[in-house]
């Protein structure tokens, strides 16, 4: 999905709907101070269900605020506005879980037999599959959709395929999410397999992919599971300062409590060797990264703006509510790939 490495040249364009979501004269308060995560115990290996249900309610509230904030938005389709909020929030959540996987591999010294970025995608997908409710599955669908839309965008803009990149190609990452979902429950996700045109012969092998991924992650994470009598690791959270359109992304992220929900998962499920930090910052470009040296996971406000831009220009519904093409692969163009964000020594980007 279009989470990582989106082109910098376009991130301002979808800032407009987010700006209008809270009004162009939005006054943003002081950044929230770092705070430890406080969370109920969750089921093993999954984002807490209660957190996701509240997350859905906050997304719905954000969509309503978007519609009520400006006369311009009252003319737009409620379906479009709701879809925008779900797409951006769902993709940002998937990005956070992807980076959390990289944090787990480095901090907990887990083996990575294969490409580390593929492992991080499977980690994020499995966490959400195991929540097991409708909303968590929609988050995954939005994540897969994001990669399909990124591919569609790259075809249109002529981005060349970076076969040498450490990340998989856009469609490959989308189909990895779809395949793991189908492998977990072929009947439940039958419609998704059909919509994305996942071939029948591939669907038959997805159950093995899911089983292998689930077994492998459970095996390596088992020694690091937190028991009820163990203290929770301190997780610092910070929504950094922002200006202009980035300030709007900051306000939206704080309203839906994006960092808090992931911090609950981190603190409740695992024992970490040292404290972690989850931050949202103005980066000057769309990015997400885990910094080994500082034990800090950073998510850039510009990334949310890029997701919104992607949804507006290539999403499944136009602003007037009419439908665009389905989210599946286009049959007549080659796969394109856009590298997402910087990747420097000691830093893993999505």
Phi, psi and omega in degrees: 000171189279049184276305190266165168045040179283150187300131182295332187295341187247002190289343179285337191291322181266006172294330185304309178301324180289324176299311182292341179301324180243007180093144183288344180259028182302131174256120182262132181286185179293147178303143179295137179290155177301142183211145178288150179282137174238122189211148172288157176295135182253167173294149186301129171078013182227151170297137183306133183298318181299322179297320180291321179296318177294325178299317178299317180297321180290325176295317178300319179294323178296319179296320178295318178298322178300317182289326185268356188278337187207142176304330180297323183279338177293339179277348184270161181293130175302326179297319179296314183294319177295318179298321178299312181297318181291320182296310182295312183294318180296319179291323177294322177295317179298320178299316180300317180293325175300312180293328176298325176298317178296322176297319180296316182297318183278315183288319183269001178056053180273147176288146176234093182269086186131192183286129186295327181290325175295319178297321180294322177296318181292324176301308182299319181295314181296321180302319184280324176301320186285346171297319169082003180257173185297320184293317180299325178289327176292323177302314179295321178298319178294324179295315177297319179300322180301318179292322177297319180291325177298321177295317179298318178297316183293326174298315184291323183268356175079025177293133182280152180286126178263082184296337182275355187294153179288342176267156173290167176290158186307310182292326177297318180292323177296313183288335175296318178296312181300316184295319178294323176295312179296321179295330179285330180195094185297323182289315182298322185253026179298317181295322179295319178299319180291317183295323180271003177060041175286119185300149182301319181293330176286323179301324181296332182267353183292329178299320177293320178298315180296315181299316180295317181294316181296315180298316184295313180294319178299320183296312185283335181271342184307315180295346184253005178294140179273129175274159184302333183272357180269142179292153178278141177294141178287125179243112176277138179234138181214129169259103187291170181295152181208154179227158177061225182294329177297330178295327178292316177300322177298313182296318179298314181298320179292322181294322180272358176057050184298311182293322183298320183294318179290324178298324176301316179297314183297314185286327186279325191267330190232154171258119183256148181290340179203162180300154178241162175231135172244123184226148166246132186219160168278120185250342185090353179198157180288128183194163170211139185204152172248123182258112182297321186294324184252359183055043184237131174257121183244132176240126186272138177301326182298336180293321177298320179295321178295320178298319179296320177299316180298318180295318182297315187275334187226007185289176186283347180224136176281168183299335180272004177093352179287154185273145169257192179297155176293170190280352186290180185291144172278138188272347192249001182234153178287159177291139175244160178217138177238121178296140185249113170075175181277154177220101183243172183300129180082001181231128176251131177248156183293000000 
